[in-house]
Each structure stands twice: as structure tokens, then as C-alpha cells.
């Protein structure tokens, strides 16, 4: 596809440094809950995890500049259980960003995203 667009990989990499690729949905928090109970030590994010769709090396290799972490709750959870599961995932995303603060930045505005990308953080 890159070749069809007439771009070389180096040109694409340059372009992605200027215009960050934003992934608008990632269920990693729920997956981590299922596989590791939110234990960041047992399923490190900074090494390739072949059984998962997301890890820091692949986000970097793919040129992802910003990531929306979904706080998915299945329809089978309702009421208090759904609220608790949502809050757990929000807390997990904050812990993930804190643990990998050299690579990730928790942002809430476009200006913060631009600053994080400029600093080399997702």
C-alpha cells in the first residue's frame, strides 16, 4: 500500500513524525485484566507480547503517536459491577502511563498530544 501511494518507508516515517498517527480504540486494558489481572509486572508492556495485539515495541514500530485506551465493559456486567470494572480500567491506564512514563504520556488535549509526540512519547 505504501508503494502504491508512491511513498518510500523513510518518507512515511518522516511524515509520521510530523503528523502523529492516532489510534482511536484499543481494548488493551480489558485484555490485560483477563490475562494478568492488571498486574503490570507479569505482563510487561515494554517487551514484545506475541499473544497480544498491543505492546510498546509495536506501537513504536507502527508509528503510533497517540492511543485512545478503551475502557470496555461487556454487556454481561451491569450496575455496580460495570462501574467498578470501568473505574478499574481507568486506574490501570493511569498506572500504565506512570510505569512507562518515559514512553507514554497521559494527555487530555490536542496541545498535550503534540507536546508528548514532540518529546518522543505516545
The first five atom37 places (N, CA, C, CB, O) and aatype in JSON, in Angstrom:
{
  "aatype": [20, 20, 20, 20, 20, 20, 20, 20, 20, 20, 20, 20, 20, 20, 20, 20, 20, 20, 20, 20, 20, 20, 20, 20, 20, 20, 20, 20, 20, 20, 20, 20, 20, 20, 20, 20, 20, 20, 20, 20, 20, 20, 20, 20, 20, 20, 20, 20, 20, 20, 20, 20, 20, 20, 20, 20, 20, 20, 20, 20, 20, 20, 20, 20, 20, 20, 20, 20, 20, 20, 20, 20, 20, 20, 20, 20, 20, 20, 20, 20, 20, 20, 20, 20, 20, 20, 20, 20, 20, 20, 20, 20, 20, 20, 20, 20, 20, 20, 20, 20, 20, 20, 20, 20, 20, 20, 20, 20, 20, 20, 20, 20, 20, 20, 20, 20, 20, 20, 20, 20, 20, 20],
  "atom_mask": [
    [1, 1, 1, 1, 1],
    [1, 1, 1, 1, 1],
    [1, 1, 1, 1, 1],
    [1, 1, 1, 1, 1],
    [1, 1, 1, 1, 1],
    [1, 1, 1, 1, 1],
    [1, 1, 1, 1, 1],
    [1, 1, 1, 1, 1],
    [1, 1, 1, 1, 1],
    [1, 1, 1, 1, 1],
    [1, 1, 1, 1, 1],
    [1, 1, 1, 1, 1],
    [1, 1, 1, 1, 1],
    [1, 1, 1, 1, 1],
    [1, 1, 1, 1, 1],
    [1, 1, 1, 1, 1],
    [1, 1, 1, 1, 1],
    [1, 1, 1, 1, 1],
    [1, 1, 1, 1, 1],
    [1, 1, 1, 1, 1],
    [1, 1, 1, 1, 1],
    [1, 1, 1, 1, 1],
    [1, 1, 1, 1, 1],
    [1, 1, 1, 1, 1],
    [1, 1, 1, 1, 1],
    [1, 1, 1, 1, 1],
    [1, 1, 1, 1, 1],
    [1, 1, 1, 1, 1],
    [1, 1, 1, 1, 1],
    [1, 1, 1, 1, 1],
    [1, 1, 1, 1, 1],
    [1, 1, 1, 1, 1],
    [1, 1, 1, 1, 1],
    [1, 1, 1, 1, 1],
    [1, 1, 1, 1, 1],
    [1, 1, 1, 1, 1],
    [1, 1, 1, 1, 1],
    [1, 1, 1, 1, 1],
    [1, 1, 1, 1, 1],
    [1, 1, 1, 1, 1],
    [1, 1, 1, 1, 1],
    [1, 1, 1, 1, 1],
    [1, 1, 1, 1, 1],
    [1, 1, 1, 1, 1],
    [1, 1, 1, 1, 1],
    [1, 1, 1, 1, 1],
    [1, 1, 1, 1, 1],
    [1, 1, 1, 1, 1],
    [1, 1, 1, 1, 1],
    [1, 1, 1, 1, 1],
    [1, 1, 1, 1, 1],
    [1, 1, 1, 1, 1],
    [1, 1, 1, 1, 1],
    [1, 1, 1, 1, 1],
    [1, 1, 1, 1, 1],
    [1, 1, 1, 1, 1],
    [1, 1, 1, 1, 1],
    [1, 1, 1, 1, 1],
    [1, 1, 1, 1, 1],
    [1, 1, 1, 1, 1],
    [1, 1, 1, 1, 1],
    [1, 1, 1, 1, 1],
    [1, 1, 1, 1, 1],
    [1, 1, 1, 1, 1],
    [1, 1, 1, 1, 1],
    [1, 1, 1, 1, 1],
    [1, 1, 1, 1, 1],
    [1, 1, 1, 1, 1],
    [1, 1, 1, 1, 1],
    [1, 1, 1, 1, 1],
    [1, 1, 1, 1, 1],
    [1, 1, 1, 1, 1],
    [1, 1, 1, 1, 1],
    [1, 1, 1, 1, 1],
    [1, 1, 1, 1, 1],
    [1, 1, 1, 1, 1],
    [1, 1, 1, 1, 1],
    [1, 1, 1, 1, 1],
    [1, 1, 1, 1, 1],
    [1, 1, 1, 1, 1],
    [1, 1, 1, 1, 1],
    [1, 1, 1, 1, 1],
    [1, 1, 1, 1, 1],
    [1, 1, 1, 1, 1],
    [1, 1, 1, 1, 1],
    [1, 1, 1, 1, 1],
    [1, 1, 1, 1, 1],
    [1, 1, 1, 1, 1],
    [1, 1, 1, 1, 1],
    [1, 1, 1, 1, 1],
    [1, 1, 1, 1, 1],
    [1, 1, 1, 1, 1],
    [1, 1, 1, 1, 1],
    [1, 1, 1, 1, 1],
    [1, 1, 1, 1, 1],
    [1, 1, 1, 1, 1],
    [1, 1, 1, 1, 1],
    [1, 1, 1, 1, 1],
    [1, 1, 1, 1, 1],
    [1, 1, 1, 1, 1],
    [1, 1, 1, 1, 1],
    [1, 1, 1, 1, 1],
    [1, 1, 1, 1, 1],
    [1, 1, 1, 1, 1],
    [1, 1, 1, 1, 1],
    [1, 1, 1, 1, 1],
    [1, 1, 1, 1, 1],
    [1, 1, 1, 1, 1],
    [1, 1, 1, 1, 1],
    [1, 1, 1, 1, 1],
    [1, 1, 1, 1, 1],
    [1, 1, 1, 1, 1],
    [1, 1, 1, 1, 1],
    [1, 1, 1, 1, 1],
    [1, 1, 1, 1, 1],
    [1, 1, 1, 1, 1],
    [1, 1, 1, 1, 1],
    [1, 1, 1, 1, 1],
    [1, 1, 1, 1, 1],
    [1, 1, 1, 1, 1],
    [1, 1, 1, 1, 1],
    [1, 1, 1, 1, 1]
  ],
  "atom_positions": [
    [[0.82, -1.19, 0.0], [0.0, 0.0, 0.0], [0.87, 1.25, 0.0], [-0.94, 0.0, 1.2], [0.56, 2.22, -0.69]],
    [[1.95, 1.24, 0.77], [2.86, 2.39, 0.78], [3.43, 2.6, -0.61], [3.99, 2.18, 1.81], [3.5, 3.73, -1.1]],
    [[3.85, 1.51, -1.26], [4.41, 1.61, -2.6], [3.37, 2.13, -3.59], [4.96, 0.24, -3.07], [3.7, 2.91, -4.48]],
    [[2.11, 1.69, -3.44], [1.04, 2.15, -4.33], [0.83, 3.65, -4.2], [-0.27, 1.4, -4.02], [0.47, 4.31, -5.17]],
    [[1.05, 4.2, -3.02], [0.87, 5.64, -2.8], [2.09, 6.42, -3.26], [0.6, 5.92, -1.31], [2.1, 7.65, -3.23]],
    [[3.13, 5.71, -3.69], [4.34, 6.37, -4.17], [5.24, 6.84, -3.05], [3.97, 7.52, -5.03], [6.11, 7.68, -3.28]],
    [[5.07, 6.3, -1.85], [5.9, 6.69, -0.72], [6.95, 5.62, -0.43], [5.03, 6.93, 0.53], [6.68, 4.43, -0.56]],
    [[8.1, 6.06, -0.05], [9.13, 5.16, 0.46], [8.92, 5.05, 1.98], [10.58, 5.66, 0.1], [8.36, 5.96, 2.58]],
    [[9.37, 3.97, 2.58], [9.2, 3.81, 4.02], [9.84, 4.95, 4.79], [9.79, 2.48, 4.48], [9.29, 5.4, 5.8]],
    [[10.99, 5.43, 4.35], [11.64, 6.53, 5.05], [10.79, 7.81, 4.98], [13.04, 6.79, 4.47], [10.73, 8.58, 5.93]],
    [[10.14, 8.01, 3.83], [9.26, 9.18, 3.69], [8.05, 9.06, 4.61], [8.8, 9.35, 2.23], [7.62, 10.05, 5.21]],
    [[7.51, 7.87, 4.7], [6.38, 7.64, 5.59], [6.78, 7.88, 7.04], [5.83, 6.21, 5.41], [6.04, 8.52, 7.78]],
    [[7.93, 7.38, 7.44], [8.42, 7.6, 8.79], [8.59, 9.09, 9.08], [9.74, 6.87, 9.01], [8.22, 9.56, 10.15]],
    [[9.14, 9.83, 8.12], [9.28, 11.28, 8.29], [7.92, 11.94, 8.45], [10.03, 11.89, 7.09], [7.74, 12.81, 9.3]],
    [[6.98, 11.53, 7.64], [5.63, 12.1, 7.69], [4.97, 11.82, 9.04], [4.77, 11.54, 6.54], [4.33, 12.69, 9.62]],
    [[5.13, 10.58, 9.54], [4.52, 10.22, 10.82], [5.15, 10.98, 11.99], [4.65, 8.72, 11.05], [4.5, 11.16, 13.02]],
    [[6.39, 11.42, 11.86], [6.99, 12.24, 12.9], [6.38, 13.64, 12.91], [8.51, 12.33, 12.7], [6.35, 14.3, 13.95]],
    [[5.89, 14.09, 11.77], [5.28, 15.42, 11.66], [3.79, 15.4, 11.98], [5.5, 15.96, 10.27], [3.26, 16.35, 12.57]],
    [[3.12, 14.34, 11.6], [1.67, 14.21, 11.79], [1.42, 12.9, 12.52], [0.89, 14.27, 10.41], [1.42, 11.84, 11.9]],
    [[1.21, 12.96, 13.83], [1.09, 11.7, 14.58], [-0.12, 10.87, 14.18], [1.02, 12.0, 16.05], [-1.23, 11.38, 14.01]],
    [[0.11, 9.58, 14.03], [-0.96, 8.63, 13.79], [-1.68, 8.41, 15.12], [-0.4, 7.28, 13.21], [-1.04, 8.1, 16.13]],
    [[-2.99, 8.57, 15.13], [-3.78, 8.42, 16.34], [-4.66, 7.19, 16.2], [-4.63, 9.69, 16.63], [-5.5, 7.12, 15.3]],
    [[-4.46, 6.22, 17.08], [-5.29, 5.02, 17.1], [-6.46, 5.31, 18.04], [-4.47, 3.74, 17.57], [-6.26, 5.55, 19.23]],
    [[-7.66, 5.28, 17.52], [-8.83, 5.7, 18.27], [-9.5, 4.66, 19.14], [-9.81, 6.21, 17.35], [-10.51, 4.95, 19.76]],
    [[-8.96, 3.44, 19.2], [-9.62, 2.42, 20.02], [-8.65, 1.28, 20.3], [-10.9, 1.88, 19.33], [-8.08, 0.69, 19.38]],
    [[-8.46, 0.97, 21.58], [-7.59, -0.14, 21.95], [-8.13, -0.76, 23.23], [-6.12, 0.33, 22.13], [-8.24, -0.09, 24.26]],
    [[-8.46, -2.04, 23.16], [-9.02, -2.76, 24.31], [-7.95, -3.38, 25.21], [-9.95, -3.84, 23.82], [-8.26, -4.3, 25.97]],
    [[-6.72, -2.91, 25.13], [-5.64, -3.48, 25.94], [-5.98, -3.54, 27.43], [-4.38, -2.66, 25.74], [-5.67, -4.55, 28.07]],
    [[-6.61, -2.52, 28.03], [-6.91, -2.63, 29.47], [-7.77, -3.86, 29.81], [-7.62, -1.39, 29.94], [-7.49, -4.54, 30.79]],
    [[-8.79, -4.14, 29.01], [-9.63, -5.31, 29.29], [-8.86, -6.6, 29.06], [-10.91, -5.29, 28.41], [-8.97, -7.54, 29.84]],
    [[-8.08, -6.64, 28.0], [-7.26, -7.82, 27.72], [-6.29, -8.07, 28.86], [-6.49, -7.66, 26.39], [-6.12, -9.21, 29.29]],
    [[-5.67, -7.01, 29.35], [-4.72, -7.16, 30.46], [-5.45, -7.67, 31.7], [-4.02, -5.81, 30.76], [-4.92, -8.5, 32.44]],
    [[-6.64, -7.18, 31.93], [-7.44, -7.66, 33.06], [-7.65, -9.16, 32.95], [-8.81, -6.92, 33.12], [-7.45, -9.9, 33.91]],
    [[-8.06, -9.62, 31.75], [-8.33, -11.04, 31.54], [-7.08, -11.9, 31.71], [-8.91, -11.26, 30.16], [-7.15, -12.97, 32.33]],
    [[-5.95, -11.45, 31.18], [-4.75, -12.26, 31.16], [-3.86, -12.13, 32.39], [-3.95, -11.92, 29.96], [-3.19, -13.08, 32.78]],
    [[-3.87, -10.95, 33.01], [-2.91, -10.72, 34.1], [-3.52, -10.02, 35.31], [-1.75, -9.93, 33.6], [-2.8, -9.65, 36.24]],
    [[-4.82, -9.82, 35.3], [-5.45, -9.16, 36.44], [-4.87, -7.79, 36.74], [-5.32, -10.03, 37.65], [-4.8, -7.38, 37.9]],
    [[-4.47, -7.08, 35.7], [-3.87, -5.74, 35.81], [-2.49, -5.74, 36.45], [-4.78, -4.85, 36.6], [-2.0, -4.68, 36.83]],
    [[-1.86, -6.89, 36.58], [-0.51, -6.97, 37.16], [0.51, -6.62, 36.07], [-0.22, -8.4, 37.74], [0.86, -7.47, 35.25]],
    [[0.98, -5.38, 36.08], [1.92, -4.91, 35.06], [3.24, -5.67, 35.1], [2.18, -3.43, 35.23], [3.93, -5.76, 34.08]],
    [[3.6, -6.2, 36.25], [4.85, -6.95, 36.35], [4.79, -8.3, 35.66], [5.21, -7.14, 37.79], [5.82, -8.8, 35.2]],
    [[3.62, -8.89, 35.59], [3.52, -10.23, 35.0], [3.32, -10.18, 33.48], [2.38, -10.99, 35.64], [3.49, -11.2, 32.81]],
    [[2.96, -9.04, 32.96], [2.75, -8.9, 31.52], [3.31, -7.53, 31.1], [1.22, -9.03, 31.15], [2.55, -6.59, 30.85]],
    [[4.64, -7.44, 31.02], [5.26, -6.14, 30.75], [4.88, -5.59, 29.38], [6.77, -6.25, 30.84], [4.8, -6.31, 28.39]],
    [[4.64, -4.3, 29.36], [4.19, -3.61, 28.16], [5.36, -3.2, 27.27], [3.38, -2.4, 28.53], [5.16, -2.92, 26.08]],
    [[6.55, -3.16, 27.81], [7.7, -2.65, 27.06], [8.48, -3.73, 26.32], [8.63, -1.93, 27.99], [9.55, -3.45, 25.77]],
    [[7.95, -4.94, 26.29], [8.57, -6.01, 25.51], [7.51, -6.61, 24.59], [9.19, -7.12, 26.44], [6.31, -6.55, 24.88]],
    [[7.95, -7.19, 23.5], [7.01, -7.79, 22.54], [6.21, -8.88, 23.23], [7.77, -8.37, 21.32], [6.75, -9.76, 23.89]],
    [[4.89, -8.8, 23.06], [3.98, -9.79, 23.63], [3.26, -10.47, 22.46], [2.95, -9.12, 24.63], [2.22, -9.99, 22.02]],
    [[3.79, -11.59, 21.97], [3.23, -12.21, 20.76], [1.77, -12.65, 20.91], [4.05, -13.39, 20.39], [1.08, -12.77, 19.9]],
    [[1.3, -12.89, 22.11], [-0.08, -13.31, 22.29], [-1.07, -12.16, 22.35], [-0.19, -14.11, 23.54], [-2.28, -12.39, 22.48]],
    [[-0.58, -10.94, 22.26], [-1.44, -9.75, 22.33], [-1.38, -8.95, 21.04], [-1.03, -8.87, 23.51], [-0.5, -9.16, 20.21]],
    [[-2.31, -8.05, 20.89], [-2.32, -7.18, 19.71], [-1.51, -5.91, 19.93], [-3.74, -6.82, 19.34], [-1.17, -5.22, 18.97]],
    [[-1.19, -5.6, 21.19], [-0.54, -4.32, 21.51], [0.6, -4.52, 22.48], [-1.55, -3.34, 22.09], [0.48, -5.26, 23.46]],
    [[1.69, -3.85, 22.19], [2.79, -3.7, 23.13], [3.57, -2.46, 22.68], [3.71, -4.99, 23.19], [3.4, -1.99, 21.55]],
    [[4.4, -1.95, 23.54], [5.12, -0.73, 23.23], [6.01, -0.86, 22.0], [5.95, -0.32, 24.41], [6.03, 0.06, 21.17]],
    [[6.76, -1.95, 21.83], [7.57, -2.05, 20.61], [6.75, -1.96, 19.32], [8.35, -3.36, 20.62], [7.19, -1.34, 18.35]],
    [[5.56, -2.56, 19.3], [4.74, -2.49, 18.08], [4.12, -1.11, 17.88], [3.64, -3.54, 18.12], [3.99, -0.65, 16.75]],
    [[3.74, -0.45, 18.97], [3.24, 0.92, 18.82], [4.33, 1.81, 18.21], [2.77, 1.49, 20.19], [4.06, 2.61, 17.32]],
    [[5.55, 1.64, 18.7], [6.67, 2.43, 18.17], [6.93, 2.08, 16.7], [7.94, 2.19, 19.01], [7.05, 2.97, 15.86]],
    [[7.03, 0.79, 16.42], [7.32, 0.34, 15.05], [6.23, 0.79, 14.08], [7.46, -1.18, 15.0], [6.52, 1.09, 12.92]],
    [[4.99, 0.84, 14.54], [3.87, 1.25, 13.7], [3.72, 2.76, 13.57], [2.62, 0.68, 14.23], [2.85, 3.23, 12.84]],
    [[4.55, 3.51, 14.27], [4.48, 4.96, 14.17], [3.29, 5.58, 14.86], [4.47, 5.35, 12.74], [2.86, 6.68, 14.5]],
    [[2.73, 4.89, 15.85], [1.58, 5.43, 16.57], [2.05, 6.59, 17.44], [0.88, 4.33, 17.44], [2.97, 6.44, 18.25]],
    [[1.42, 7.74, 17.28], [1.77, 8.92, 18.05], [0.87, 9.12, 19.25], [1.73, 10.14, 17.18], [1.28, 9.71, 20.25]],
    [[-0.37, 8.64, 19.15], [-1.33, 8.77, 20.25], [-2.26, 7.56, 20.23], [-2.14, 10.11, 20.15], [-2.58, 7.01, 19.17]],
    [[-2.7, 7.17, 21.42], [-3.52, 5.98, 21.57], [-4.68, 6.28, 22.5], [-2.68, 4.79, 22.11], [-4.48, 6.75, 23.62]],
    [[-5.9, 6.02, 22.05], [-7.05, 6.08, 22.94], [-7.21, 4.7, 23.57], [-8.37, 6.52, 22.18], [-7.43, 3.71, 22.87]],
    [[-7.09, 4.63, 24.89], [-7.27, 3.37, 25.6], [-8.75, 3.23, 25.92], [-6.4, 3.3, 26.89], [-9.3, 4.04, 26.67]],
    [[-9.4, 2.22, 25.39], [-10.81, 1.98, 25.66], [-10.97, 1.4, 27.06], [-11.43, 1.04, 24.6], [-10.14, 0.61, 27.52]],
    [[-12.02, 1.79, 27.71], [-12.37, 1.18, 28.98], [-13.68, 0.41, 28.76], [-12.52, 2.27, 30.13], [-14.76, 0.78, 29.22]],
    [[-13.51, -0.68, 28.03], [-14.59, -1.56, 27.6], [-15.18, -2.32, 28.78], [-14.1, -2.54, 26.52], [-14.46, -2.82, 29.64]],
    [[-16.49, -2.4, 28.79], [-17.19, -3.22, 29.77], [-18.22, -4.04, 29.0], [-17.87, -2.34, 30.91], [-19.06, -3.46, 28.31]],
    [[-18.17, -5.36, 29.1], [-19.13, -6.18, 28.35], [-20.55, -5.99, 28.87], [-18.73, -7.65, 28.43], [-20.77, -5.62, 30.02]],
    [[-21.5, -6.25, 28.0], [-22.91, -6.11, 28.36], [-23.32, -7.05, 29.49], [-23.79, -6.35, 27.14], [-24.34, -6.84, 30.14]],
    [[-22.53, -8.1, 29.72], [-22.85, -9.03, 30.8], [-22.65, -8.41, 32.18], [-22.01, -10.28, 30.67], [-23.16, -8.93, 33.18]],
    [[-21.91, -7.3, 32.23], [-21.76, -6.58, 33.5], [-22.77, -5.45, 33.53], [-20.3, -6.04, 33.69], [-22.96, -4.74, 32.53]],
    [[-23.41, -5.28, 34.67], [-24.4, -4.21, 34.79], [-24.27, -3.56, 36.16], [-25.84, -4.76, 34.58], [-23.64, -4.1, 37.08]],
    [[-24.86, -2.4, 36.27], [-24.92, -1.72, 37.56], [-23.55, -1.51, 38.18], [-25.77, -2.5, 38.51], [-22.61, -1.06, 37.52]],
    [[-23.47, -1.83, 39.46], [-22.25, -1.61, 40.23], [-21.04, -2.34, 39.63], [-22.46, -2.07, 41.66], [-19.94, -1.8, 39.62]],
    [[-21.24, -3.55, 39.14], [-20.12, -4.31, 38.56], [-19.56, -3.6, 37.33], [-20.58, -5.74, 38.18], [-18.34, -3.6, 37.13]],
    [[-20.42, -3.01, 36.53], [-19.96, -2.28, 35.34], [-19.19, -1.02, 35.75], [-21.15, -1.91, 34.45], [-18.17, -0.7, 35.14]],
    [[-19.68, -0.33, 36.75], [-19.0, 0.88, 37.22], [-17.63, 0.51, 37.78], [-19.85, 1.61, 38.3], [-16.64, 1.17, 37.48]],
    [[-17.57, -0.52, 38.59], [-16.3, -0.95, 39.18], [-15.32, -1.35, 38.08], [-16.51, -2.12, 40.15], [-14.15, -0.95, 38.13]],
    [[-15.77, -2.13, 37.1], [-14.88, -2.55, 36.01], [-14.36, -1.34, 35.22], [-15.61, -3.52, 35.06], [-13.2, -1.32, 34.82]],
    [[-15.21, -0.35, 35.01], [-14.79, 0.87, 34.31], [-13.74, 1.62, 35.1], [-16.0, 1.78, 34.04], [-12.71, 2.02, 34.56]],
    [[-13.99, 1.81, 36.39], [-13.03, 2.53, 37.24], [-11.71, 1.78, 37.36], [-13.63, 2.75, 38.64], [-10.64, 2.4, 37.41]],
    [[-11.76, 0.45, 37.41], [-10.54, -0.36, 37.44], [-9.69, -0.11, 36.2], [-10.87, -1.85, 37.56], [-8.47, 0.03, 36.28]],
    [[-10.34, -0.04, 35.05], [-9.61, 0.16, 33.8], [-9.02, 1.56, 33.71], [-10.52, -0.09, 32.61], [-7.9, 1.74, 33.24]],
    [[-9.77, 2.55, 34.17], [-9.22, 3.91, 34.2], [-7.99, 3.95, 35.09], [-10.28, 4.93, 34.7], [-6.97, 4.55, 34.72]],
    [[-8.06, 3.33, 36.25], [-6.92, 3.28, 37.15], [-5.75, 2.53, 36.51], [-7.31, 2.6, 38.48], [-4.6, 2.93, 36.66]],
    [[-6.05, 1.45, 35.78], [-5.0, 0.69, 35.11], [-4.29, 1.54, 34.06], [-5.58, -0.56, 34.45], [-3.06, 1.54, 33.99]],
    [[-5.05, 2.28, 33.25], [-4.45, 3.13, 32.22], [-3.54, 4.16, 32.88], [-5.55, 3.84, 31.37], [-2.45, 4.44, 32.36]],
    [[-3.95, 4.73, 33.99], [-3.1, 5.7, 34.71], [-1.82, 5.03, 35.22], [-3.88, 6.33, 35.89], [-0.74, 5.6, 35.12]],
    [[-1.96, 3.82, 35.76], [-0.76, 3.1, 36.24], [0.16, 2.74, 35.09], [-1.17, 1.82, 36.99], [1.38, 2.82, 35.22]],
    [[-0.42, 2.34, 33.95], [0.37, 2.02, 32.76], [1.17, 3.24, 32.32], [-0.55, 1.52, 31.62], [2.37, 3.14, 32.06]],
    [[0.51, 4.39, 32.23], [1.19, 5.62, 31.83], [2.27, 6.01, 32.84], [0.18, 6.76, 31.67], [3.34, 6.47, 32.45]],
    [[2.01, 5.83, 34.12], [3.0, 6.15, 35.15], [4.21, 5.22, 35.08], [2.37, 6.08, 36.55], [5.35, 5.65, 35.15]],
    [[3.93, 3.93, 34.93], [5.02, 2.94, 34.91], [5.93, 3.13, 33.7], [4.45, 1.53, 34.9], [7.14, 2.94, 33.81]],
    [[5.36, 3.51, 32.58], [6.13, 3.68, 31.34], [6.16, 5.16, 30.94], [5.53, 2.81, 30.2], [5.99, 5.5, 29.77]],
    [[6.38, 6.01, 31.93], [6.33, 7.47, 31.72], [7.39, 7.96, 30.74], [6.51, 8.18, 33.04], [7.24, 9.03, 30.16]],
    [[8.45, 7.19, 30.54], [9.45, 7.59, 29.55], [8.94, 7.4, 28.13], [10.75, 6.8, 29.76], [9.48, 7.99, 27.19]],
    [[7.91, 6.56, 27.96], [7.38, 6.26, 26.63], [5.94, 6.73, 26.43], [7.46, 4.78, 26.37], [5.52, 6.97, 25.3]],
    [[5.19, 6.85, 27.52], [3.77, 7.2, 27.43], [3.49, 8.49, 28.2], [2.89, 6.06, 27.98], [4.14, 8.79, 29.2]],
    [[2.53, 9.25, 27.72], [2.08, 10.45, 28.41], [0.56, 10.45, 28.42], [2.65, 11.74, 27.73], [-0.07, 10.3, 27.38]],
    [[-0.02, 10.63, 29.58], [-1.47, 10.74, 29.68], [-1.85, 12.17, 29.32], [-1.98, 10.36, 31.12], [-1.43, 13.11, 29.98]],
    [[-2.63, 12.32, 28.27], [-2.98, 13.64, 27.76], [-4.49, 13.79, 27.67], [-2.33, 13.89, 26.38], [-5.22, 12.81, 27.55]],
    [[-4.94, 15.04, 27.73], [-6.37, 15.3, 27.62], [-6.7, 16.38, 26.6], [-6.93, 15.7, 28.97], [-7.87, 16.7, 26.38]],
    [[-5.67, 16.95, 25.97], [-5.9, 17.98, 24.96], [-5.0, 17.72, 23.76], [-5.65, 19.41, 25.53], [-4.0, 17.0, 23.86]],
    [[-5.36, 18.3, 22.63], [-4.54, 18.16, 21.42], [-3.16, 18.78, 21.63], [-5.25, 18.81, 20.21], [-2.17, 18.25, 21.14]],
    [[-3.09, 19.89, 22.34], [-1.79, 20.52, 22.6], [-0.9, 19.6, 23.42], [-1.98, 21.86, 23.33], [0.31, 19.53, 23.18]],
    [[-1.48, 18.9, 24.38], [-0.7, 17.95, 25.18], [-0.22, 16.78, 24.33], [-1.54, 17.43, 26.36], [0.89, 16.29, 24.52]],
    [[-1.06, 16.33, 23.4], [-0.63, 15.27, 22.48], [0.54, 15.75, 21.66], [-1.8, 14.83, 21.55], [1.54, 15.03, 21.53]],
    [[0.46, 16.94, 21.1], [1.56, 17.49, 20.3], [2.84, 17.57, 21.13], [1.19, 18.88, 19.76], [3.91, 17.22, 20.63]],
    [[2.74, 18.01, 22.37], [3.92, 18.13, 23.24], [4.5, 16.75, 23.54], [3.55, 18.85, 24.57], [5.72, 16.57, 23.54]],
    [[3.64, 15.77, 23.79], [4.11, 14.41, 24.08], [4.82, 13.83, 22.88], [2.93, 13.5, 24.49], [5.9, 13.25, 23.01]],
    [[4.23, 13.97, 21.7], [4.83, 13.46, 20.47], [6.17, 14.14, 20.24], [3.89, 13.67, 19.26], [7.15, 13.47, 19.87]],
    [[6.24, 15.44, 20.43], [7.5, 16.17, 20.25], [8.57, 15.69, 21.21], [7.27, 17.67, 20.45], [9.76, 15.75, 20.9]],
    [[8.14, 15.2, 22.38], [9.07, 14.66, 23.38], [9.37, 13.19, 23.15], [8.52, 14.86, 24.77], [10.11, 12.58, 23.93]],
    [[8.81, 12.6, 22.09], [9.06, 11.2, 21.79], [8.2, 10.23, 22.58], [10.49, 10.9, 22.05], [8.52, 9.04, 22.66]],
    [[7.13, 10.72, 23.15], [6.24, 9.86, 23.93], [4.93, 9.65, 23.19], [5.98, 10.46, 25.33], [4.51, 10.49, 22.4]],
    [[4.28, 8.52, 23.45], [2.98, 8.21, 22.86], [1.91, 8.7, 23.82], [2.83, 6.66, 22.57], [0.72, 8.55, 23.55]]
  ]
}
